[in-house]
Amino acid sequence: MGIEIDTGVEKFLWEYGVSVQTGELPLQPTTRLDAVFVTHAHLDHSAMLPHLYRIGYRGSVYGDPATFGFTSILYRDYLKLQKRFGFPLNFLIEDVKRMERNIRFLRPGESEDFTASTIRFHNAGHIPGSVMIELETHGKHILFTGDVKFIDTRLMTGAVKKFENIDVIISESTYHYTNHPDRKGLEREFRKVVCETIENGGICLIPAFAVGRTQELLLMLEDLDYPIYLDGMGIHATESVLRHPKSIRDHKKLQRAFSKAHKIRRSVERERILKKPSVIITTAGMLNGGPVVYYMERLHDREDSSIVLTGYQVEGTAGRTLLDTGRFVVNDMDIKPKMKIFFFDFSAHTDRNHLLEFYNKVCPEKILLIHGEKTDEFAKELKNMGFDAYAPSNGETFKLI
């Protein structure tokens, strides 16, 4: 993802990431850039930022401090995986370090003035460090939601909803077609599965995204009197979150939950923890690699154990295959687990009703829909509701104001 903005005086780039679905790279910026902004650390929004410095950009990249805490971890892991699987390298560690020397912190509620424009950040409620970007230029206001969540979760305070004089919204539309289940009810069902698994003598294996989801799961399970183990990149990601107390709702509670969890820092420890009932939160969230592969190999034939998926599984990943076929297929492994398989929709994105409520409250002159499937259909729906809505294609140019 990448959005190039030309105010007539400045040229800005909002985001620069790779497609999670296909691995497709964004188009290369065609103009000189005055500044770059990133809404959050997920690689579909940030992965190609170091590439800008590889091709000659030397300006600043603005984001929340928590965001750059995450990217420091994610970029180095991304490079390691690219090298391991022989993929072309989009950037080198030198490019990452060059980018990191040009980081400028901008927090929710803060702004930065440019020649003819002002950029403001607002809390987006998606993951720690996530922001919405507001551009004020020539008397007009453009709001880019990035990935957004309007309700409070265990980890995050919901996104800002009240805006005045917004002329254009560039909006994510990931779940424009559906609503998420009630989160409190979902948490009760999730905790019930965890407790029943352990009380039956089994191990509850929870693959989790390192950034955001691992921390939320720790908070959901913090008060349970069971052994909880944390393995993989989620350890470093949680340590990073805790260095930025203002990026989450309750820093002390997450610190307590993280302190209570046992950290697996060496592979030799994994065998030991499988001898007694417990909860294991580990990467990778879509089962394509990381410690979860080891645990699946050891636990798959245990009927007393369970695997609980808590996030969207992209088509083609091992997690999606497991949900669709009941088989765990990764590397040279192809097995049909006897352990119970569960899925809970703890999405960090907003849903249809909350999007519509937001549009009606803000009443923009124009809405551009991105970051979703079948956005053309959603644009038609919004037009029928009285909105001037569009779903731009990749590389398309729009006059916004």
TASULJO-V946621 format. One record per residue. PSI is psi as a letter, one per 30 degrees, with the letter a starting at -180 (* if undefined). BURIAL is 1 if it has 24 or more other C-alpha atoms within 12 Angstrom, else 0. Layout:
PSI:BURIAL  PSI:BURIAL
//
This chain:
k:1  k:1  k:1  k:1  k:1  j:1  f:1  f:0  e:0  l:1  j:1  l:1  k:1  j:1  l:1  i:1  a:1  l:1  k:1  e:1  e:0  f:0  g:0  k:0  l:1  l:1  k:0  k:1  k:1  f:0  l:0  k:0  k:1  f:1  l:1  k:1  k:1  k:1  e:1  l:1  f:1  k:1  f:1  f:1  f:1  f:1  f:1  g:1  e:1  f:1  e:1  e:1  f:1  e:0  g:0  f:0  k:1  g:1  a:1  l:1  k:1  k:1  l:1  k:1  e:1  e:1  e:1  f:1  e:1  e:1  e:1  e:1  e:1  e:1  e:1  e:1  e:1  e:1  e:1  e:0  e:0  e:0  e:0  e:0  g:0  g:0  l:0  k:0  k:1  f:1  l:1  l:1  f:1  e:0  e:1  e:1  e:0  e:1  e:1  f:1  f:0  g:1  k:1  k:0  k:1  k:1  l:1  k:1  f:0  l:0  l:1  k:1  k:0  a:0  e:0  g:0  l:1  k:1  k:1  k:1  k:1  k:1  k:1  f:1  g:1  d:1  l:1  k:1  f:1  k:1  l:1  k:1  k:1  k:1  k:1  j:1  k:1  h:0  g:0  l:1  k:1  k:1  k:1  j:1  f:1  a:1  k:1  k:1  j:1  f:1  l:1  k:1  l:1  e:1  e:1  k:1  k:1  l:1  l:1  k:1  f:1  j:0  l:1  k:0  h:0  k:1  e:1  k:1  k:1  j:1  k:1  l:1  h:1  e:1  h:1  f:1  f:0  l:0  k:0  l:1  l:0  k:0  e:0  e:0  e:0  e:0  e:1  e:0  e:0  e:1  e:1  e:0  e:1  e:1  e:1  e:0  e:1  e:1  f:0  g:0  g:0  a:1  k:1  j:1  k:1  j:1  k:1  k:1  k:1  e:1  j:1  d:1  e:1  e:1  e:1  e:1  e:1  e:1  e:1  e:1  g:1  e:1  g:0  k:0  h:0  l:1  k:1  k:1  k:1  k:1  l:1  a:1  f:1  f:1  e:1  e:1  e:1  e:1  e:1  e:1  e:1  f:1  f:1  i:1  e:0  f:0  f:1  l:1  e:1  j:1  e:1  e:0  e:1  e:1  e:1  e:0  e:1  e:1  e:0  e:0  k:1  k:1  k:1  j:1  f:0  k:0  f:0  f:0  f:0  e:1  e:0  e:0  f:1  f:1  f:0  l:1  k:1  l:1  k:1  j:1  k:1  l:1  l:1  l:1  f:1  g:1  g:1  f:1  a:1  a:1  f:1  f:1  e:1  e:1  e:1  e:1  e:1  f:1  f:1  f:1  g:0  j:1  f:0  f:1  l:1  l:1  k:1  j:1  k:1  g:1  l:1  k:1  j:1  k:0  k:0  f:0  l:1  e:1  e:1  e:1  e:0  e:1  e:1  e:0  f:0  g:0  k:1  j:1  j:1  k:1  b:0  g:0  k:0  j:0  l:1  j:1  k:1  f:0  l:1  k:1  k:1  l:1  k:1  k:1  i:1  i:1  k:1  g:1  l:1  l:1  a:1  e:1  e:0  e:1  e:1  e:1  e:0  e:1  e:1  e:0  e:0  e:1  i:1  l:1  f:1  k:1  k:1  k:1  k:1  l:1  h:1  l:1  k:0  h:0  f:1  e:0  e:0  e:1  e:1  e:0  e:0  e:1  e:0  f:0  f:0  g:0  k:1  j:1  k:1  l:1  i:1  k:1  l:0  k:0  f:0  k:0  k:0  k:0  j:0  e:1  *:0
//
